[in-house]
């Protein structure tokens, strides 16, 4: 369904099939479908297939929208409460024919990202689903999961840094001083780029991992204990 609702384009100088979009301020409430911004396709992109009828049909199916909302929100609490049990999209492997359900929200957000390009989509999406997408955009340590959520909000006309609750910082946690990986990246980069899920367990030349050193990756130093 994600692929059926996607637009593929020509015109990219590097041959990419993906379309380029621009974000503009909505001129009025109806123009932005009650969201502050509007997403339009760049003049440089030329669509090969128009998925508008597919998006319209899918958005008009309330049962599907309910399933979409549930699928996005279902495993959200495991990011914080059971991170070791999650299958992060950036590290996902399929050793057999079983599929871990914690990767499902990432797939649902891919569908939401493409449906969000339809005119009036903001009004069709349940508030619960948008709130859960916000939570993934803010909390997920996985760059693929975070990126999919951010793109979905972008296509809905929402700037997640303005619309979503800010990233929670533990005031009692302090990153390990002077920590960098072997490429020179510190804890600030791991937090900003959401690299913890994919690269957090990799040791540097001193045998220290981001999971040990960085608050964003679940490590760092407890300042309360130090006091």
C-alpha positions, 0 to 999 in steps of 0.5 A: 500500500505504501508503494501504491500511494507513492509518486515516482518521478523523472527529471532527477539528474542522477536518475533517482525515481523519487520526487522532490517537494517544496514546503510553503506557508499556507495562504489560508486555513483551507489551503493548508487543510488546517495545518500551517504549511503546504507541500507541493511538488517541485517543478523539477520533478515530473511524475510518471504515475499519478497516485491521487485516486489510490490515496483518495480511496485509501483515505476514504476507507475509515477501517483502514485509517483506524488500522493505520492509527492502531499500527502506528501507536501499538508498540510506541511504549517499547521504545522507552520501556523495552528497547532491547526487545525492539527490532530497529529498522536500521538493524532489521534482519529476517533470519526465518519467516517470522516477523517481529511486530515492533518493526510494523509501526515503521511500515505503517508510517511509510504508508502514512507518509505517502497518504499525507501528500493527498489534499485534505489529508490532515483532516483525515488523520486521527489526532492519536495517530499524529501524536504517535508519529510525533512521539516517534519523531521525538523519541526514536533512537533509530534514524530510519524510524525517526526519518519516516516519522519526520517525513510523515509530519512534513507531508502533513504540513507540520514542522515537528520541531514546532508541533511536537513536544520537545525532546526530553533531556534528563537533567541528571544525566551527563555525557561522558566527557570527551567521548568520541567514536573512531570517526570523531563523532561525539554524543551530540551527533549520536543524539541529533542523527539518531544513531544509537539504535544502529551504532550504539554498541560499537566500541571505539579504540578505547573500548567505549561504546555510545551506549555506555558514554551517551545519555541519548543512548541510555548511558552517560553519568548519573550526576545525582549519584556523583554528588 
